Amino acid sequence: MMEQTTTYLFWASTGARSQCHGSYTIRFHLRLDHRIDGQKMRSALDRTAQRYPYFCVSFRRNDQELFYEANEKPVALLHTKKAVTLGGPETNGHIWAVCYDEDNLYIDFFHGRSDGTGVYSLIATLLFYYFDEDLIPGIKTLDSPVSEAETHDPVDDLPLVDLGKLNLPAPPKALSVMEASGLERASGKGMILRLMIPEEPFLQFVKSNNGTPGVLLSVLMARAIERIHPHHDEPLISSYVVNARPMLGATDSFHNCASRVVFHYDDGIRQLPLERQCTVYRGKVFVQADDDAVVQGMTIAGSMAQTILDIPSLSSKAAAARKAMEGTYDATTYIVSYVGKWKYPQVGKHIREFWMETPSPPFPLIEISSVNGNIFISFLQSFSERLYFDALLDELKENGIPYTECGVAKVNVAQIGATE
């Protein structure tokens, strides 16, 4: 059920241009320590695709539904940095592809099939085979067969509930930075502003303030927004994305298992010193990411998805999904997402930079990566102005956190299409 949940609630809703630019795809952009060898990458990609048969699928559609179908064609390896189209002839109909240019490696992936944790596993396997490393514990290879735990969707184990009997409150209307500043959408799929922070001093600062990297950046972003909007009537609400696999007892599942913690930056928090703010936010993570809380949230999400899947026509499904997601968008001022530190230093030592791109929602989205001694922050937005990014930089400066700006560019994620 989880894969269908993500497919409908995100594929359909992000297609609504009133809310977001482009398709629900994600681009992982890695800069390696050398110019990429296309022949070696081709060999590594073929072995990686063989290890992940559940990712080697095409998207199909009819009047009633979207669905996956096994695809035995090679996963495309393209010598380009331009955006590609997944699901079409250019990528052999696959929902993912690998591109490269000089020392830049790009993995384009349909986010409806898996989340960042799932794709990190795929990237680790690809780099393992490319660098021809000795066996690295934890990396999935052809010597470690696909297990039932890997393919099982934990949401299938949860009950279906009658949403009409739950009396769920309507989500609140959060402060919208675009509305508050009168900003217009940029052309294309949005902008990415890149920031690199040395890991060691950053983690020392995080620890001294009783935080985690994601919690600290969630707090600093709230403080940054209030630099620009010190007085606002609508609440400042953010979401922090967490990996729900451990809470669902499904640490090996490839399926989308992302949950979220909701932070309200209100009167009870804004007057506190930074350390106390981080402590409060960590407490909220503890409560909202508790096993029972996550299972309850996933049960509701799965039941909502099934309600949508039971709608007869695909167009009506898409409309229902858009409506469901609009409430989530309206209740969000910004989002912070952190998959976690790269687990495999044997191949991580070859990664100089690690950025993540998605089509930009109507609010700032901060994607965090950590590898090879640095923290990489991808600041994604659907407008061109730098004011909120610069306000975040001001927070870093005031707190003595060193950083390096790594450029601004247009978001360059893939399109995706489904065939009849």
SEKE-207421 format. One record per residue (C-alpha): residue number from 1; residue in three letters; x, y, z. Coordinates in nm, 4 decimals. Example, Ala and Ser with C-alpha at 12.3 -4.5 7.8 and 13.67 -1.06 7.14 Angstrom:
[1; "Ala"; [1.2300; -0.4500; 0.7800]]
[2; "Ser"; [1.3670; -0.1060; 0.7140]]
//
This chain:
[1; "Met"; [0.0000; 0.0000; 0.0000]]
[2; "Met"; [0.2835; 0.2408; 0.0804]]
[3; "Glu"; [0.4116; 0.2525; -0.2763]]
[4; "Gln"; [0.0595; 0.3280; -0.3993]]
[5; "Thr"; [0.0212; 0.5903; -0.1269]]
[6; "Thr"; [0.3249; 0.7763; -0.2509]]
[7; "Thr"; [0.2446; 0.7268; -0.6173]]
[8; "Tyr"; [-0.0994; 0.8810; -0.5900]]
[9; "Leu"; [-0.0563; 1.1340; -0.3129]]
[10; "Phe"; [0.2623; 1.2778; -0.4630]]
[11; "Trp"; [0.2662; 1.1930; -0.8338]]
[12; "Ala"; [-0.0846; 1.3283; -0.8842]]
[13; "Ser"; [-0.0609; 1.6254; -0.6519]]
[14; "Thr"; [0.2765; 1.7555; -0.7652]]
[15; "Gly"; [0.1461; 1.7546; -1.1177]]
[16; "Ala"; [-0.0730; 2.0442; -1.0127]]
[17; "Arg"; [0.1246; 2.3457; -1.1304]]
[18; "Ser"; [-0.0612; 2.5655; -0.8869]]
[19; "Gln"; [0.1380; 2.3935; -0.6136]]
[20; "Cys"; [0.4679; 2.2698; -0.7519]]
[21; "His"; [0.6865; 2.2680; -1.0608]]
[22; "Gly"; [0.7201; 1.9417; -1.2524]]
[23; "Ser"; [0.7046; 1.5768; -1.1586]]
[24; "Tyr"; [0.7736; 1.4026; -0.8308]]
[25; "Thr"; [1.1339; 1.3156; -0.9094]]
[26; "Ile"; [1.4573; 1.3711; -0.7235]]
[27; "Arg"; [1.8123; 1.4233; -0.8495]]
[28; "Phe"; [2.1118; 1.3163; -0.6438]]
[29; "His"; [2.4128; 1.5153; -0.7628]]
[30; "Leu"; [2.7520; 1.3884; -0.6523]]
[31; "Arg"; [3.0861; 1.5413; -0.7439]]
[32; "Leu"; [3.3539; 1.2748; -0.7356]]
[33; "Asp"; [3.7301; 1.3153; -0.6950]]
[34; "His"; [3.8038; 1.2346; -1.0608]]
[35; "Arg"; [3.6616; 1.2520; -1.4122]]
[36; "Ile"; [3.4051; 0.9738; -1.4471]]
[37; "Asp"; [3.4926; 0.6762; -1.6678]]
[38; "Gly"; [3.1812; 0.5976; -1.8722]]
[39; "Gln"; [3.2815; 0.2387; -1.9473]]
[40; "Lys"; [3.3422; 0.1572; -1.5808]]
[41; "Met"; [3.0161; 0.3296; -1.4852]]
[42; "Arg"; [2.8257; 0.1258; -1.7446]]
[43; "Ser"; [2.9549; -0.1972; -1.5938]]
[44; "Ala"; [2.8747; -0.0787; -1.2409]]
[45; "Leu"; [2.5255; 0.0302; -1.3418]]
[46; "Asp"; [2.4434; -0.3049; -1.5035]]
[47; "Arg"; [2.5401; -0.4936; -1.1895]]
[48; "Thr"; [2.3548; -0.2459; -0.9693]]
[49; "Ala"; [2.0370; -0.2794; -1.1769]]
[50; "Gln"; [2.0620; -0.6558; -1.1487]]
[51; "Arg"; [2.0771; -0.6263; -0.7687]]
[52; "Tyr"; [1.7659; -0.4014; -0.7532]]
[53; "Pro"; [1.5013; -0.5670; -0.9750]]
[54; "Tyr"; [1.2210; -0.3855; -0.7907]]
[55; "Phe"; [1.3586; -0.0546; -0.9166]]
[56; "Cys"; [1.3859; -0.1772; -1.2756]]
[57; "Val"; [1.0261; -0.1025; -1.3695]]
[58; "Ser"; [0.8282; 0.1195; -1.6029]]
[59; "Phe"; [0.5278; 0.3337; -1.5227]]
[60; "Arg"; [0.2030; 0.2352; -1.6933]]
[61; "Arg"; [-0.1427; 0.3871; -1.6860]]
[62; "Asn"; [-0.4964; 0.3195; -1.7993]]
[63; "Asp"; [-0.8267; 0.4909; -1.7272]]
[64; "Gln"; [-0.8424; 0.3441; -1.3776]]
[65; "Glu"; [-0.4905; 0.3457; -1.2373]]
[66; "Leu"; [-0.1156; 0.3985; -1.2541]]
[67; "Phe"; [0.0938; 0.0873; -1.2019]]
[68; "Tyr"; [0.4447; -0.0546; -1.2414]]
[69; "Glu"; [0.5585; -0.3156; -1.4897]]
[70; "Ala"; [0.8913; -0.5016; -1.4958]]
[71; "Asn"; [1.1402; -0.3548; -1.7442]]
[72; "Glu"; [1.4254; -0.5749; -1.8689]]
[73; "Lys"; [1.5905; -0.3071; -2.0829]]
[74; "Pro"; [1.9211; -0.1600; -1.9617]]
[75; "Val"; [1.8948; 0.1325; -1.7228]]
[76; "Ala"; [2.0102; 0.4361; -1.9201]]
[77; "Leu"; [2.3568; 0.5836; -1.8691]]
[78; "Leu"; [2.3692; 0.9242; -2.0368]]
[79; "His"; [2.6699; 1.1511; -2.0842]]
[80; "Thr"; [2.4893; 1.4738; -2.0024]]
[81; "Lys"; [2.4116; 1.7089; -1.7147]]
[82; "Lys"; [2.0825; 1.8202; -1.8665]]
[83; "Ala"; [1.7452; 1.7137; -1.7296]]
[84; "Val"; [1.6233; 1.3860; -1.8769]]
[85; "Thr"; [1.2791; 1.2325; -1.9134]]
[86; "Leu"; [1.2177; 0.9197; -1.7115]]
[87; "Gly"; [0.9678; 0.6672; -1.8408]]
[88; "Gly"; [1.0335; 0.7543; -2.2068]]
[89; "Pro"; [1.2573; 0.6340; -2.4933]]
[90; "Glu"; [1.5546; 0.8406; -2.3712]]
[91; "Thr"; [1.5716; 0.6344; -2.0521]]
[92; "Asn"; [1.4465; 0.3006; -2.1920]]
[93; "Gly"; [1.1186; 0.3470; -2.0089]]
[94; "His"; [1.2787; 0.3196; -1.6643]]
[95; "Ile"; [1.1814; 0.5244; -1.3591]]
[96; "Trp"; [1.5485; 0.6028; -1.2874]]
[97; "Ala"; [1.8610; 0.6835; -1.4833]]
[98; "Val"; [2.2259; 0.7714; -1.4306]]
[99; "Cys"; [2.3921; 1.0696; -1.5977]]
[100; "Tyr"; [2.7463; 1.2037; -1.5805]]
[101; "Asp"; [2.9548; 1.4951; -1.7010]]
[102; "Glu"; [3.3219; 1.5449; -1.6112]]
[103; "Asp"; [3.3370; 1.4646; -1.2366]]
[104; "Asn"; [2.9616; 1.5107; -1.1837]]
[105; "Leu"; [2.7423; 1.2067; -1.1248]]
[106; "Tyr"; [2.3623; 1.2410; -1.1351]]
[107; "Ile"; [2.1086; 0.9808; -1.0261]]
[108; "Asp"; [1.7562; 1.0761; -1.1351]]
[109; "Phe"; [1.4840; 0.8804; -0.9593]]
[110; "Phe"; [1.1048; 0.8747; -0.9378]]
[111; "His"; [1.0363; 0.9564; -0.5737]]
[112; "Gly"; [0.7080; 0.7673; -0.5789]]
[113; "Arg"; [0.8987; 0.4380; -0.5842]]
[114; "Ser"; [1.1274; 0.5007; -0.2887]]
[115; "Asp"; [1.2562; 0.7696; -0.0542]]
[116; "Gly"; [1.6029; 0.9052; 0.0162]]
[117; "Thr"; [1.6992; 0.6141; 0.2400]]
[118; "Gly"; [1.6081; 0.3649; -0.0306]]
[119; "Val"; [1.7975; 0.5513; -0.3033]]
[120; "Tyr"; [2.1036; 0.5963; -0.0785]]
[121; "Ser"; [2.1259; 0.2173; -0.0726]]
[122; "Leu"; [2.1161; 0.2078; -0.4528]]
[123; "Ile"; [2.3851; 0.4768; -0.4817]]
[124; "Ala"; [2.6083; 0.2910; -0.2373]]
[125; "Thr"; [2.5887; -0.0223; -0.4530]]
[126; "Leu"; [2.6607; 0.1755; -0.7702]]
[127; "Leu"; [2.9709; 0.3371; -0.6194]]
[128; "Phe"; [3.0843; 0.0064; -0.4684]]
[129; "Tyr"; [3.0907; -0.1544; -0.8116]]
[130; "Tyr"; [3.2323; 0.1533; -0.9834]]
[131; "Phe"; [3.5284; 0.1813; -0.7461]]
[132; "Asp"; [3.5666; -0.1977; -0.7395]]
[133; "Glu"; [3.6008; -0.2031; -0.3635]]
[134; "Asp"; [3.6508; -0.5031; -0.1392]]
[135; "Leu"; [3.3383; -0.6225; 0.0376]]
[136; "Ile"; [3.1863; -0.3426; 0.2479]]
[137; "Pro"; [2.9460; -0.4503; 0.5261]]
[138; "Gly"; [2.5971; -0.3117; 0.4777]]
[139; "Ile"; [2.6175; -0.2442; 0.1040]]
[140; "Lys"; [2.3780; -0.4580; -0.0980]]
[141; "Thr"; [2.5572; -0.6554; -0.3698]]
[142; "Leu"; [2.4823; -0.9481; -0.6001]]
[143; "Asp"; [2.6254; -1.1700; -0.3279]]
[144; "Ser"; [2.3441; -1.0607; -0.0943]]
[145; "Pro"; [2.0156; -1.1855; -0.2455]]
[146; "Val"; [1.7015; -0.9726; -0.2290]]
[147; "Ser"; [1.5132; -1.0647; 0.0873]]
[148; "Glu"; [1.1433; -1.0665; 0.1642]]
[149; "Ala"; [1.2049; -0.7993; 0.4284]]
[150; "Glu"; [1.3543; -0.5771; 0.1581]]
[151; "Thr"; [1.0498; -0.5926; -0.0697]]
[152; "His"; [0.7774; -0.5984; 0.1963]]
[153; "Asp"; [0.5710; -0.2835; 0.2428]]
[154; "Pro"; [0.5136; -0.2363; 0.6191]]
[155; "Val"; [0.1992; -0.0315; 0.5646]]
[156; "Asp"; [0.0329; -0.3479; 0.4305]]
[157; "Asp"; [0.0487; -0.4774; 0.7885]]
[158; "Leu"; [-0.1496; -0.1843; 0.9262]]
[159; "Pro"; [-0.5290; -0.1828; 0.9587]]
[160; "Leu"; [-0.7596; 0.0309; 0.7495]]
[161; "Val"; [-0.9624; 0.2817; 0.9473]]
[162; "Asp"; [-1.2747; 0.4783; 0.8664]]
[163; "Leu"; [-1.1418; 0.8316; 0.8311]]
[164; "Gly"; [-1.4914; 0.9729; 0.8593]]
[165; "Lys"; [-1.5139; 0.8531; 1.2190]]
[166; "Leu"; [-1.1850; 1.0034; 1.3323]]
[167; "Asn"; [-1.2962; 1.3682; 1.3203]]
[168; "Leu"; [-0.9499; 1.4782; 1.2128]]
[169; "Pro"; [-0.9074; 1.8543; 1.2535]]
[170; "Ala"; [-0.8428; 2.0614; 0.9443]]
[171; "Pro"; [-0.4759; 2.1565; 0.9179]]
[172; "Pro"; [-0.4062; 2.5196; 1.0107]]
[173; "Lys"; [-0.3080; 2.7802; 0.7534]]
[174; "Ala"; [0.0620; 2.8430; 0.8134]]
[175; "Leu"; [0.2647; 3.1523; 0.7378]]
[176; "Ser"; [0.3497; 3.1515; 0.3665]]
[177; "Val"; [0.6782; 3.3318; 0.2996]]
[178; "Met"; [0.5861; 3.3810; -0.0647]]
[179; "Glu"; [0.2586; 3.5490; 0.0247]]
[180; "Ala"; [0.4112; 3.7485; 0.3095]]
[181; "Ser"; [0.6862; 3.8891; 0.0854]]
[182; "Gly"; [0.4800; 3.9126; -0.2330]]
[183; "Leu"; [0.7142; 3.6821; -0.4240]]
[184; "Glu"; [0.6513; 3.5429; -0.7714]]
[185; "Arg"; [0.7422; 3.1951; -0.8900]]
[186; "Ala"; [1.0618; 3.1620; -1.0871]]
[187; "Ser"; [1.0473; 3.0011; -1.4297]]
[188; "Gly"; [1.1195; 2.6305; -1.4568]]
[189; "Lys"; [1.1238; 2.4003; -1.1560]]
[190; "Gly"; [1.2643; 2.6426; -0.9030]]
[191; "Met"; [1.6074; 2.7349; -0.7690]]
[192; "Ile"; [1.8733; 2.5549; -0.5680]]
[193; "Leu"; [2.1119; 2.7520; -0.3447]]
[194; "Arg"; [2.4054; 2.5419; -0.2201]]
[195; "Leu"; [2.5865; 2.5690; 0.1097]]
[196; "Met"; [2.8736; 2.3586; 0.2515]]
[197; "Ile"; [2.9596; 2.3484; 0.6235]]
[198; "Pro"; [3.2621; 2.1694; 0.7748]]
[199; "Glu"; [3.1242; 1.8773; 0.9708]]
[200; "Glu"; [3.3450; 1.8820; 1.2816]]
[201; "Pro"; [3.2817; 2.2393; 1.4060]]
[202; "Phe"; [2.9164; 2.2133; 1.3043]]
[203; "Leu"; [2.8610; 1.8959; 1.5070]]
[204; "Gln"; [3.0413; 2.0497; 1.8038]]
[205; "Phe"; [2.8014; 2.3440; 1.7894]]
[206; "Val"; [2.5043; 2.1072; 1.7483]]
[207; "Lys"; [2.6097; 1.9065; 2.0538]]
[208; "Ser"; [2.6708; 2.2158; 2.2663]]
[209; "Asn"; [2.3140; 2.3266; 2.1963]]
[210; "Asn"; [2.1533; 1.9875; 2.2677]]
[211; "Gly"; [2.0452; 1.9477; 1.9071]]
[212; "Thr"; [2.0822; 1.7294; 1.6022]]
[213; "Pro"; [2.1756; 1.8616; 1.2559]]
[214; "Gly"; [1.8132; 1.8526; 1.1408]]
[215; "Val"; [1.6747; 2.0005; 1.4611]]
[216; "Leu"; [1.9310; 2.2826; 1.4673]]
[217; "Leu"; [1.8644; 2.3800; 1.1064]]
[218; "Ser"; [1.4895; 2.3670; 1.1714]]
[219; "Val"; [1.5349; 2.6142; 1.4571]]
[220; "Leu"; [1.7774; 2.8383; 1.2681]]
[221; "Met"; [1.5423; 2.8545; 0.9689]]
[222; "Ala"; [1.2530; 2.9615; 1.1927]]
[223; "Arg"; [1.4726; 3.2321; 1.3457]]
[224; "Ala"; [1.5798; 3.3376; 0.9949]]
[225; "Ile"; [1.2201; 3.3786; 0.8804]]
[226; "Glu"; [1.1363; 3.5872; 1.1860]]
[227; "Arg"; [1.4241; 3.8192; 1.0999]]
[228; "Ile"; [1.2184; 3.9141; 0.7944]]
[229; "His"; [0.8723; 3.8752; 0.9469]]
[230; "Pro"; [0.9063; 3.9618; 1.3182]]
[231; "His"; [0.5310; 4.0073; 1.3414]]
[232; "His"; [0.2987; 3.7679; 1.1617]]
[233; "Asp"; [-0.0603; 3.6642; 1.2257]]
[234; "Glu"; [-0.0380; 3.3161; 1.0746]]
[235; "Pro"; [0.1637; 3.0541; 1.2665]]
[236; "Leu"; [0.5163; 2.9593; 1.1637]]
[237; "Ile"; [0.4951; 2.5811; 1.1134]]
[238; "Ser"; [0.7620; 2.3514; 0.9751]]
[239; "Ser"; [0.7978; 1.9804; 0.9077]]
[240; "Tyr"; [1.1016; 1.7667; 0.9773]]
[241; "Val"; [1.1140; 1.4479; 0.7713]]
[242; "Val"; [1.2084; 1.1298; 0.9569]]
[243; "Asn"; [1.2728; 0.7733; 0.8434]]
[244; "Ala"; [0.9868; 0.5618; 0.9803]]
[245; "Arg"; [1.1398; 0.2214; 0.9014]]
[246; "Pro"; [1.2667; 0.1529; 1.2554]]
[247; "Met"; [0.9314; 0.2487; 1.4094]]
[248; "Leu"; [0.7496; 0.0195; 1.1652]]
[249; "Gly"; [0.9875; -0.2714; 1.2259]]
[250; "Ala"; [1.0953; -0.2613; 0.8609]]
[251; "Thr"; [1.4544; -0.1375; 0.8530]]
[252; "Asp"; [1.5289; -0.3160; 0.5231]]
[253; "Ser"; [1.2188; -0.2126; 0.3250]]
[254; "Phe"; [1.2781; -0.0284; -0.0034]]
[255; "His"; [0.9319; 0.1309; 0.0072]]
[256; "Asn"; [0.8667; 0.4933; 0.0918]]
[257; "Cys"; [0.8702; 0.5080; 0.4707]]
[258; "Ala"; [0.9004; 0.8789; 0.5365]]
[259; "Ser"; [0.7090; 1.0323; 0.8238]]
[260; "Arg"; [0.7261; 1.3842; 0.9617]]
[261; "Val"; [0.7503; 1.5763; 1.2844]]
[262; "Val"; [0.5655; 1.9081; 1.2977]]
[263; "Phe"; [0.7235; 2.2064; 1.4725]]
[264; "His"; [0.5301; 2.5176; 1.5802]]
[265; "Tyr"; [0.7607; 2.8138; 1.6379]]
[266; "Asp"; [0.5289; 3.0014; 1.8716]]
[267; "Asp"; [0.5359; 3.2437; 2.1657]]
[268; "Gly"; [0.6450; 2.9692; 2.4024]]
[269; "Ile"; [0.9581; 2.9021; 2.1986]]
[270; "Arg"; [1.0691; 3.2209; 2.0225]]
[271; "Gln"; [1.1796; 3.3963; 2.3437]]
[272; "Leu"; [1.3997; 3.1046; 2.4548]]
[273; "Pro"; [1.7762; 3.0912; 2.3975]]
[274; "Leu"; [1.8950; 2.8700; 2.1120]]
[275; "Glu"; [1.9903; 2.5761; 2.3355]]
[276; "Arg"; [1.6444; 2.5674; 2.4956]]
[277; "Gln"; [1.4786; 2.5943; 2.1550]]
[278; "Cys"; [1.6743; 2.2914; 2.0339]]
[279; "Thr"; [1.5807; 2.1025; 2.3504]]
[280; "Val"; [1.2118; 2.1730; 2.2922]]
[281; "Tyr"; [1.2343; 2.0636; 1.9293]]
[282; "Arg"; [1.4208; 1.7440; 2.0238]]
[283; "Gly"; [1.1410; 1.6696; 2.2687]]
[284; "Lys"; [0.8867; 1.7096; 1.9909]]
[285; "Val"; [1.0860; 1.4659; 1.7764]]
[286; "Phe"; [1.0918; 1.2172; 2.0639]]
[287; "Val"; [0.7140; 1.2355; 2.1093]]
[288; "Gln"; [0.6060; 1.2500; 1.7451]]
[289; "Ala"; [0.8575; 0.9896; 1.6230]]
[290; "Asp"; [0.7596; 0.7412; 1.8934]]
[291; "Asp"; [0.6699; 0.3970; 1.7551]]
[292; "Asp"; [0.3001; 0.4291; 1.8419]]
[293; "Ala"; [0.2729; 0.7824; 1.7022]]
[294; "Val"; [0.4363; 0.6853; 1.3727]]
[295; "Val"; [0.2229; 0.3721; 1.3360]]
[296; "Gln"; [-0.0900; 0.5797; 1.3984]]
[297; "Gly"; [0.0150; 0.8376; 1.1388]]
[298; "Met"; [0.1032; 0.5722; 0.8816]]
[299; "Thr"; [-0.2279; 0.3968; 0.9452]]
[300; "Ile"; [-0.4138; 0.7172; 0.8621]]
[301; "Ala"; [-0.1967; 0.7789; 0.5535]]
[302; "Gly"; [-0.2488; 0.4234; 0.4314]]
[303; "Ser"; [-0.6235; 0.4446; 0.4859]]
[304; "Met"; [-0.6384; 0.7740; 0.2985]]
[305; "Ala"; [-0.4455; 0.6174; 0.0123]]
[306; "Gln"; [-0.6794; 0.3209; -0.0036]]
[307; "Thr"; [-0.9771; 0.5557; -0.0104]]
[308; "Ile"; [-0.8243; 0.7278; -0.3115]]
[309; "Leu"; [-0.7337; 0.3988; -0.4792]]
[310; "Asp"; [-1.0960; 0.2864; -0.4491]]
[311; "Ile"; [-1.2116; 0.5802; -0.6630]]
[312; "Pro"; [-1.3015; 0.4378; -1.0074]]
[313; "Ser"; [-1.1297; 0.6791; -1.2488]]
[314; "Leu"; [-0.7683; 0.7933; -1.2628]]
[315; "Ser"; [-0.8620; 1.1576; -1.3120]]
[316; "Ser"; [-1.0818; 1.1506; -1.0006]]
[317; "Lys"; [-0.8035; 0.9817; -0.8055]]
[318; "Ala"; [-0.5652; 1.2591; -0.9079]]
[319; "Ala"; [-0.8129; 1.5299; -0.8056]]
[320; "Ala"; [-0.8604; 1.3702; -0.4642]]
[321; "Ala"; [-0.4838; 1.3406; -0.4160]]
[322; "Arg"; [-0.4307; 1.7053; -0.5094]]
[323; "Lys"; [-0.6922; 1.8135; -0.2574]]
[324; "Ala"; [-0.5290; 1.6040; 0.0155]]
[325; "Met"; [-0.1866; 1.7518; -0.0539]]
[326; "Glu"; [-0.3066; 2.1108; -0.0786]]
[327; "Gly"; [-0.3941; 2.0991; 0.2901]]
[328; "Thr"; [-0.0417; 1.9811; 0.3719]]
[329; "Tyr"; [0.1139; 2.2543; 0.1585]]
[330; "Asp"; [-0.1010; 2.5248; 0.3169]]
[331; "Ala"; [-0.0037; 2.4059; 0.6642]]
[332; "Thr"; [0.3717; 2.4323; 0.5993]]
[333; "Thr"; [0.6072; 2.7311; 0.6160]]
[334; "Tyr"; [0.9155; 2.5226; 0.5302]]
[335; "Ile"; [1.0475; 2.1648; 0.5409]]
[336; "Val"; [1.3809; 2.0209; 0.6556]]
[337; "Ser"; [1.4892; 1.6724; 0.5438]]
[338; "Tyr"; [1.8032; 1.4819; 0.6457]]
[339; "Val"; [1.8574; 1.1202; 0.5420]]
[340; "Gly"; [2.1600; 1.0938; 0.7691]]
[341; "Lys"; [2.5358; 1.0736; 0.7474]]
[342; "Trp"; [2.6799; 0.8654; 0.4617]]
[343; "Lys"; [2.7481; 0.5231; 0.6122]]
[344; "Tyr"; [3.0240; 0.3915; 0.3875]]
[345; "Pro"; [3.3499; 0.5929; 0.4144]]
[346; "Gln"; [3.5335; 0.3467; 0.1859]]
[347; "Val"; [3.3464; 0.4922; -0.1103]]
[348; "Gly"; [3.2479; 0.8185; 0.0601]]
[349; "Lys"; [3.6107; 0.9304; 0.0505]]
[350; "His"; [3.5668; 0.9756; -0.3263]]
[351; "Ile"; [3.2644; 1.2096; -0.2866]]
[352; "Arg"; [3.3640; 1.5778; -0.2850]]
[353; "Glu"; [3.0082; 1.7165; -0.2897]]
[354; "Phe"; [2.6598; 1.5700; -0.2418]]
[355; "Trp"; [2.3505; 1.7734; -0.3372]]
[356; "Met"; [1.9828; 1.6827; -0.3663]]
[357; "Glu"; [1.7334; 1.8493; -0.5990]]
[358; "Thr"; [1.3558; 1.8221; -0.6135]]
[359; "Pro"; [1.0910; 2.0289; -0.7912]]
[360; "Ser"; [1.0511; 2.3247; -0.5576]]
[361; "Pro"; [0.7296; 2.3422; -0.3527]]
[362; "Pro"; [0.5692; 2.6777; -0.2674]]
[363; "Phe"; [0.7839; 2.7040; 0.0468]]
[364; "Pro"; [1.1564; 2.6641; 0.1222]]
[365; "Leu"; [1.2796; 2.3053; 0.1387]]
[366; "Ile"; [1.6147; 2.2257; 0.3008]]
[367; "Glu"; [1.7747; 1.8953; 0.2005]]
[368; "Ile"; [2.0775; 1.7972; 0.4120]]
[369; "Ser"; [2.3527; 1.5504; 0.3186]]
[370; "Ser"; [2.6659; 1.4575; 0.5127]]
[371; "Val"; [2.9691; 1.2857; 0.3635]]
[372; "Asn"; [3.3488; 1.2986; 0.3679]]
[373; "Gly"; [3.3777; 1.5547; 0.6480]]
[374; "Asn"; [3.1253; 1.8103; 0.5211]]
[375; "Ile"; [2.7579; 1.8969; 0.5573]]
[376; "Phe"; [2.5864; 1.9864; 0.2278]]
[377; "Ile"; [2.2713; 2.1977; 0.2382]]
[378; "Ser"; [2.0527; 2.2161; -0.0703]]
[379; "Phe"; [1.8211; 2.5141; -0.0176]]
[380; "Leu"; [1.5342; 2.4732; -0.2641]]
[381; "Gln"; [1.2785; 2.7412; -0.3415]]
[382; "Ser"; [1.0311; 2.8264; -0.6149]]
[383; "Phe"; [1.1243; 3.1969; -0.6254]]
[384; "Ser"; [1.4429; 3.3775; -0.7294]]
[385; "Glu"; [1.5014; 3.6153; -0.4382]]
[386; "Arg"; [1.7697; 3.5225; -0.1813]]
[387; "Leu"; [1.6204; 3.6948; 0.1216]]
[388; "Tyr"; [1.5386; 3.3811; 0.3257]]
[389; "Phe"; [1.8614; 3.2073; 0.2287]]
[390; "Asp"; [2.0566; 3.5181; 0.3257]]
[391; "Ala"; [1.8669; 3.5366; 0.6548]]
[392; "Leu"; [1.9756; 3.1786; 0.7262]]
[393; "Leu"; [2.3351; 3.2776; 0.6481]]
[394; "Asp"; [2.2993; 3.5601; 0.8998]]
[395; "Glu"; [2.1978; 3.3057; 1.1640]]
[396; "Leu"; [2.5040; 3.0951; 1.0843]]
[397; "Lys"; [2.7301; 3.4018; 1.1062]]
[398; "Glu"; [2.5884; 3.5181; 1.4394]]
[399; "Asn"; [2.6433; 3.1727; 1.5859]]
[400; "Gly"; [2.9986; 3.1426; 1.4544]]
[401; "Ile"; [2.9223; 2.8511; 1.2214]]
[402; "Pro"; [3.1656; 2.8505; 0.9246]]
[403; "Tyr"; [3.0247; 2.7894; 0.5788]]
[404; "Thr"; [3.1018; 2.8167; 0.2085]]
[405; "Glu"; [2.8489; 2.9181; -0.0539]]
[406; "Cys"; [2.8626; 2.6790; -0.3491]]
[407; "Gly"; [2.6535; 2.8588; -0.6085]]
[408; "Val"; [2.2972; 2.9104; -0.7239]]
[409; "Ala"; [2.1328; 2.7301; -1.0149]]
[410; "Lys"; [1.7987; 2.6369; -1.1602]]
[411; "Val"; [1.6589; 2.3051; -1.0410]]
[412; "Asn"; [1.7321; 2.0445; -1.3058]]
[413; "Val"; [1.5320; 1.7381; -1.2047]]
[414; "Ala"; [1.3881; 1.4893; -1.4531]]
[415; "Gln"; [1.0444; 1.4806; -1.6008]]
[416; "Ile"; [0.8579; 1.1488; -1.5874]]
[417; "Gly"; [0.5778; 1.0061; -1.7948]]
[418; "Ala"; [0.3630; 0.6960; -1.7846]]
[419; "Thr"; [0.2717; 0.5037; -2.1002]]
[420; "Glu"; [-0.0602; 0.3459; -2.1838]]
//
